[in-house]
Amino acid sequence: MQTAKERPSGAASPSHSMSDDLLALLGGVDPQVSQILAGERERQESTLELIASENHVSAAVMHAAGSWMTNKYAEGYPGKRYYGGCEFHDQAEELARNRAKQLFGCAYANVQPHCGANANIAAFMALMNPGDTVLSLPIKSGGHLSHGLKVNFSGTFYKVADYSLDPSTELLDYDEIERIARECQPKLIICGYSAYSRTIDFARFRAIADTVGALLMADIAHIAGLCATGVHPSPFPFAHVVTTTTHKTLRGPRGGMVMTNDEELATKVDRKVFPGSQGGPLMHIIAAKAVAFGEALRPEFTSYCQQVVKNAKALAAELQSRGYRLCAGGTDNHLMLVDLRARNADLTGADAEKWLERSGIICNKNGIPNDPRPPMVTSGLRLGTPALTTRGLREPQMTRVATWLDEVMGSKGDASTSARVRGEIKEFCRDFPLPH
Ligand code: DSN
């Protein structure tokens, strides 16, 4: 087992922490909210978080996000603000931008988007006019709603053409993507996904984009930490624009970011973030982004990302050995998509998610490619290792996690199995404290 010293920065378990101070302060001012926050802390502490898009931030990131910077309006950009009093806000944003550029090896970064979807709104506005065609992987095949779903801004204001995965391998089929691109002549091609477990060939995507005169956008929200540390190939220099969230494998505060190497596109992106689609930036979050990027520049973060993938591979192997089928045959990154039907034809993602939650394992149902079941039911589960790796779990513990997953799903919802596993997980979690 890891010692506290080996855990990620801030992951030790001191007897008293700033979080305790916060709860004590709130307890005197607003006991209701204090109780809610204490409940959420306890929930996170005593359960195993396997949602691939979630993580546990360090105490430094959490407290920077709850700092004095929340009090300020700072529309504009460093050195060009619409409000006075922005001296330290300029410094925080400059620091966040510079660290982002260093981390991803690019020339320009806009750290103001409030979330990944906002980053994508700004990128779409910078790269296309309404009515232009975007070519992307639809959400039902592992893409994201902001890449062209009909009910989203992307599918409302732009023409959307789809590519899909090879039905037999469930892998990206680059020849087919090129064929579709030639046919639909998109202005923009998007790569980067929410539920794709294999490596993305950014160079090949750029070659396809060049063939048809399209721009290439990589949304690396899920794999940002892996790209920043070389654990997954970088989208630079291939993508014209890269968007991301900052809170998944990158382990920062909830937020978004847009990056590019192209000065002209950078100017457009800045204009489309503010004033194009947002007002005042969340300066407390930008300060926390700077902290997170600083953490991600340290060698420990590279080891962390390497371990995220090792853990995913260990979890995948154990699940496969227990009869589960993994879409695309396994994983190269932090997540896997489990086709539950191979283990039990009647098992649905919705049931599995519910049974696992009451057993202390948090994950999400997820459609598998060509899923015959509707999105609120699904035949799949998406599992990811970023949060568990932050807590210090390694390969041997992944085998244990797989055993619990299988026991609960194999029990067909048996309440006594869930209660037993819940107790075991509570006990287990004591050895792997959250960052404090
Ligand atoms: N909701 C995120 C995810 O879980 O992948 C994407 O925005």
Residues whose N, C-alpha, C, O or C-beta is under 5 A from the ligand:
A	BS01	DSN	S53 S194
